[in-house]
Amino acid sequence: MSGETNPVSRVAPSSKEILIVDDDEAMLNLLKILVQRDGFRIDLAMTGDDALEKLKRTKDALILDLMLPGTTSGFDVLKRLREFKGKIPPVIVVTAHAQSHEVKQVTADPNVVLFMTKPISQKKLLAALHKVLNTVNPYPETDNS
């Protein structure tokens, strides 16, 4: 016995890749900066089709906007994820347009770990990523603000 009180060791955020999907370039860049600041590797998509293509390669988590242009919305991405073979990343949904029936539908999805409305809480988003991915928060002082 080593005397370590926590048998589960946390890993570096740099070992995890997050796919961020949003059609609003300003929001996409903001989310990229926030998540990258904590050390995570980032991949970006602006459409549901692009997201599904990128999800063919393993991602550790997905930050997904529901309202996306084209034929594949965020809802469609969630539905297609349920049909995926293999590892499905935990999903954090961010949206500016939350209708109550949509919230119920999305929060009932087994792959959704957090539902956030815009403007998002940076602290809540990053805390959720660190928790679900079991990563070390490089800025622990932000946990208690």
Backbone hydrogen bonds, N-H to C=O, Kabsch-Sander energy under -0.5 kcal/mol:
donor,donor_aa,acceptor,acceptor_aa,energy
9,S,7,P,-0.8
11,V,134,N,-2.4
15,S,12,A,-2.0
16,K,13,P,-2.2
18,I,41,R,-2.8
19,L,61,A,-2.5
20,I,18,I,-0.6
20,I,43,D,-2.7
21,V,19,L,-0.5
21,V,63,I,-3.1
22,D,20,I,-0.5
22,D,45,A,-1.8
25,E,23,D,-0.8
28,L,24,D,-2.9
29,N,25,E,-2.5
30,L,26,A,-2.2
31,L,27,M,-2.9
32,K,28,L,-2.3
33,I,29,N,-2.5
34,L,30,L,-2.6
35,V,31,L,-2.7
36,Q,32,K,-2.7
37,R,33,I,-2.1
38,D,34,L,-0.8
38,D,35,V,-0.5
39,G,36,Q,-2.3
40,F,35,V,-1.4
41,R,13,P,-0.6
41,R,16,K,-2.6
43,D,18,I,-2.3
45,A,20,I,-2.1
48,G,69,P,-0.6
48,G,72,T,-0.8
51,A,47,T,-2.1
52,L,48,G,-2.6
53,E,49,D,-2.0
54,K,50,D,-2.4
55,L,51,A,-2.1
56,K,53,E,-1.2
57,R,54,K,-1.4
60,D,17,E,-2.5
61,A,17,E,-1.1
62,L,90,P,-2.4
63,I,19,L,-2.9
64,L,62,L,-0.6
64,L,92,I,-2.8
65,D,21,V,-2.0
66,L,94,V,-0.8
68,L,66,L,-1.1
73,S,71,T,-0.6
74,G,66,L,-2.8
75,F,66,L,-0.7
77,V,73,S,-2.0
78,L,74,G,-2.3
79,K,75,F,-2.3
80,R,76,D,-2.8
81,L,77,V,-2.3
82,R,78,L,-1.5
83,E,79,K,-0.5
83,E,80,R,-1.0
84,F,81,L,-1.5
91,V,111,N,-3.0
92,I,62,L,-3.2
93,V,91,V,-0.6
93,V,114,L,-2.6
94,V,64,L,-2.6
95,T,116,M,-1.8
98,A,96,A,-0.6
99,Q,97,H,-0.8
103,V,99,Q,-2.5
104,K,100,S,-2.1
105,Q,101,H,-2.1
106,V,102,E,-2.9
107,T,103,V,-3.0
108,A,104,K,-1.4
109,D,106,V,-1.3
112,V,109,D,-1.4
113,V,91,V,-2.9
113,V,111,N,-0.6
114,L,91,V,-1.2
116,M,93,V,-3.1
118,K,95,T,-2.5
122,Q,120,I,-0.7
125,L,121,S,-2.6
126,L,122,Q,-2.6
127,A,123,K,-2.3
128,A,124,K,-2.1
129,L,125,L,-2.2
130,H,126,L,-2.6
131,K,127,A,-2.3
132,V,128,A,-2.8
133,L,129,L,-2.1
134,N,130,H,-0.7
134,N,131,K,-0.6
135,T,130,H,-1.9
136,V,11,V,-2.3
142,T,139,Y,-2.2
143,D,140,P,-1.8
144,N,141,E,-0.7
145,S,142,T,-0.7
